[in-house]
Every structure is written in structure tokens, then in C-alpha cells.
């Protein structure tokens, strides 16, 4: 699985996607596509010009909440917002113009999207920001809708009675009039936001689970995800973001580890599910077995693939390696995203075995 905060080498940081999507990584050190050799792209990712940090920032806006329990990151650089709009539109006139913005806060990116003709649905979990966000949509004929909702808490696992900012995506999308598109069609909407400082990995795993199971937002089609996330390999200077703490000020955390956590560099990940993600052997029905395979592989990242195969499947390990054209000494860290999907489908296609997988329920409670 792609686990950027686990400090994996670049090959493995994308492995969770396993051919699931077109992927764009935007951060300092990024290059133009023409500058990247074809052999390095391997058809898995695209590169865009790096984001440039804004050099001037004001104090925290007066409307920032005074009672938030944990700091939150917002885009406060107009220059960064303009760059993001260019990236999100992709230079194409007929691209999707419906954006679902997660916790827009002061609305810097919201305003930039509106000025470029986009329709924006702002899901804001902090009521303090809502009046200001609503004011941005005046005289725009409904191009901006503001909803008290936390995108990262959509569709909770233990879903009893929920109330804002926690919501169920089915009711949210129904109220917004968003229609589902077949997986073979275009992109119904684009999601843009910044992963919460806490539990980035768990949040990413949940979104990947939703993608492969075609639930939550992916029930409505191939939703494009655009998220800033902490990443050391592809860096966006953290100074392009303001971090608001409990008292609404940009104050220095007392603990050193807290400061390091807040100052992690960020990069923008664009994830668009492929039309060809699902095949005869990988479906929204058996995706959980696929996840089981990936989790077990990443529990021991430096182990040889053949050692994992012995604990994953009763199918002959050497025969599997031969079919996927890998050597006996190949390690997990030598695999590319498409290799994991090929491995899974190869085992699924084994006709001489009734039982194809060895399953351990213990793994289901582990997050890599």
C-alpha cells in the first residue's frame, strides 16, 4: 500500500495504488513531464511544475475559532491557490468544473476557484468559518454551496445516528443533487483538501478502501482526489500554509515533536481511478483479499517476495514467480505498483488449487 508517512523508498510509496489510478505528484523537486525519462515514469505517474511558496503572510484572520482542540492546516497563500487552480483545471476547457473542497477555512482557494468559473461545494467542519465562506458566494447564482460537514469523517464505520459535521455521503450527495456516473464515464467531481495532521495514514487507507469497494464517494463514479499530505520525497514548503492552534494564533508548540509534526513538508497528490482498475480477477467483491495481501507484504518490507508467498498462498511459489517474471531473490522493495496487481491476479487465476489464499484475521486490525 502507498504509505507516504512510513518513510518507504519512492517505489513503495506508490504501491498501494497498484495501477488503481493516474497519479500526479506535485511538490518541490518536481519536473516537467518532458524532462522525465519514459523509463522512470513507467506509466504510473505524471509530473507538473513545482509549486512556489508565497513570501508574504498575514496574521491569523479574526474569524479563526478559539476552541479548536488540535491545529489545522489551511492554504493562505493566494499565489499557491492560483497555481492549484491551474493544476486542477489541467489546461483543458472541458474538464470537470465541480469541486468539493474539504475544510477550506479562510476560503483563499475557494475564491480562486470561483474566480475561474468553477462550481464549489465547501465542506467546512468549523462553524466559525461558515459565515465568511457564505459571503464569498453572494451574487454568484449558486456557484458556491457551504455545508457544515467534515469530509474526513464521512460514512463512519459505526454509523448510528449522525449529526453535522459528521455525515453520510449518500444523504449529503442527494441533498446537493450530485448524480452518480458509471465507472466507464468521466469524472463526476474533484475533491481538494489537506489531510488532517493526525491519522494521515488511517485516513488514506479508508479512502483506498472506499475506492476499491466502490463505496462512500466512489459510489458516484471515478472521483478525482487532490490532497496535500506529508511527504519527504516530494516537498511543498510548509511556509505556504498557516497553522491555527487553540487560541487562533500562529504560535510555537511547546513540544519539539509537535513542532516537527506541524512543520512537515507537504505535497499534492492527484489520484484518479482508472477505468480499467477492475478486472475479472480484481473486483469490488474480492478487494479485501487484495488488501490482505498488501498488508502482509508491508509488515516485512525488506523480506523476499518468495517468503511472503509461502505465508500468503498454498499455490506453488516458484510457479508464481515464473509467471510474473520475478527472480527468487526479489524483495518487496523491488516491486512496482503494477507488480502487486499482477501478483494478485496470477494467484487468483491459479486453476489447480481450490484454496488460493491463507488468511489471518489478526492482520485486519493492523494498519501498516
C-alpha angles and dihedrals in degrees: 000000000000103000107169096176092054093077095241123165115266093263093058098039088075098039097099089068092058095186090318097130153359104271131204122186115198121187144104110308091036118136136206114269093246089056093057117083115240091235089060095049095052090187092283106099144023128212131217132189113285122266115250119220120236112243099210127061132172130217121281110289116258092242094064112124118257098206107052111136097211134028118259132200123233134176108249100161113098089198091056090046092054091049091050092051090054091050094046093050091048094209091284124122096205097050122123110288099190113100128185106202118200117218096338091182109183090013101236093141091038091060092046091052092048092049088055093054100259126143109234132199107194114204105195121179095190113075091203091073097046100085091051092046091050090052089060090063098055114127092005097112096241098313090132125052120180120203129183096234140124108225091199091059097049116134100006115210094237094048110183120137109339131192132185133322083031110064143165113246094222093060093039095052092042091054090048092050094239112160125209118246124208114258089245093058132073133291113293095199144342124238119209128182150106121271112244114262091241123062098006092157095049090049091051092047090052092052091048089049089051090049096051093041093044091231135131110012091355090063084079097055140270098344113191113230120207111181137163111222136170109269131160097196095056111032134195110187108254090220088079088072133063118220116208119203134193096292095043094252134115093248130164113253115241096226119069093220090053090054091049090049093052094045097053111132116250133215133191117242119195112198121184117173113235121242086230096050094111122058138170089278101037113052140151084262100059099028090108090066089050090053090048090055093050095047092052092049092052095048086073105024097170095051123106117265092235091059090054091048091059090058096038104050142012088221113112106275096208091051090053092050090051093051094049091042097239128141125241091248094053113129129208089249089061094061127099124213095262090052092066093052091047090049092052094047092047091056091044090053094053104121099184095067128070092192111047103170138048107214130202117190089201090075093060091072093050125092112198 
